[in-house]
Amino acid sequence: MVLRAGREFLAIPGPTTMPDEVLAAMHRPAMDIYAGELIAITDSLLADLSRLFRTAGRSYIYIANGHGAWEAALTNVLSRGDKILVLESGRFAVGWGEAAARLGVEVEILPGSWSRAVRPEAVEARLKQDSGSRIKAVLAVQVDTASGVVNDIAAIGQAIRAAGHDALFMVDAVASLGCMPFAMDDWRIDVAMSASQKGLMTPPGIGLVAAGPRARDVHLKADLRTPYWDWTAREGEEHYMKYSGTPPVHLLYALRKALDMLFAEGAENTFRRHRLLAEAVRQAVSVWAERERLAFNITAPGERSDTVTTVLVHGTPSADDLKDFCRDTCGVVLGNGIGALSGHAFRIAHMGHINAPMVLGTLGVTEVGLNVLRIPHGTGGVQAATAYLGDSLRA
Ligand SMILES: *Cc1c(COP(=O)(O)O)cnc(C)c1O
């Protein structure tokens, strides 16, 4: 017996569910890329992306995924032999650092934990020891999509300043931009990057980078620059060169529609929607965790991301068994545990085009799975989620 029919419910942390309006925006014939509407769309997107990153600096659009945007960010500001400091809090900052190492950059990892956020005081202490200013950049993620942690980027930016260090601050906002507050200039971030397919509700294929004035200064002498990623090459007036070649026409229409939808909702409303739906998930998980077979991966409640929740499942049936049940029997696709958590965790994404029925449906199906598989859990997780949402909406 299966209960799956119709549209699959995607609860993985990227690519995420796309609004029908975004899909429809791409349904158009090929068009002239040298004149007309597309040029205005590019100009509006570049301006609006800087607005989204909250920077007076420039934005750049690449035909790439997040890994491409990582490389774009690195190659534009670093040189061979430069040293960088990577702030570990899960998988993704370390992955960004691995890309840097392959490019010939010396990478030091500030050891962290898969269950906690980066500690700003540890960043400050490490940078204070770097008296010769060998460290040229500090790399961090806002949300680590594997561990489910949210790092306090503002506090890390302050820690860099408090150390009196002039390293560039480079931040990965792939799993947070458009869902949670991000303030590039206020938080003294020099380079930020993101991608289209998570909070931004757009198909995979667009990588985004924003650069502030300090980054653009360093860029002038960076020797890792290559033709495709190079900021300078993209800064002329010619539309074709803004993409170092043919623009991703249809993805640009999709992104334009997605940003229109975000701006129409209003940032505060979008952030609040994410916060409430994330908290509904956390309410359910807290109840399930009462029997100690399930647990939050992130131990401190204040460090849990509003875009993805990583849940540990101890013993058997395993997290993968639960995931298989939800997908095969009920048509809900949960995220798997990755890296060190492979097989031991599942993830519920709540980012981007997400609403109450999607979250409550996902929680309901997960609870059915816990019951069918007889994984011991506290009862009433979904009820706790609905009660929380009810109280919040009444308030
Ligand atoms: C998904 C993700 C990436 C990688 O993006 P891809 O588009 O898969 O290359 C990088 N950083 C974070 C935080 C992510 O969640």
The ligand as an ORCA input file, in Angstrom:
! r2SCAN-3c Opt
* xyz 0 1
  C      24.296     23.663     -1.175
  C      25.392     24.418     -0.544
  C      26.591     24.683     -1.219
  C      26.934     24.082     -2.551
  O      26.054     24.468     -3.525
  P      25.956     23.619     -4.897
  O      25.004     24.442     -5.684
  O      25.440     22.282     -4.549
  O      27.302     23.574     -5.500
  C      27.511     25.476     -0.588
  N      27.296     25.975      0.630
  C      26.169     25.723      1.315
  C      25.993     26.306      2.671
  C      25.179     24.935      0.751
  O      24.062     24.677      1.435
*
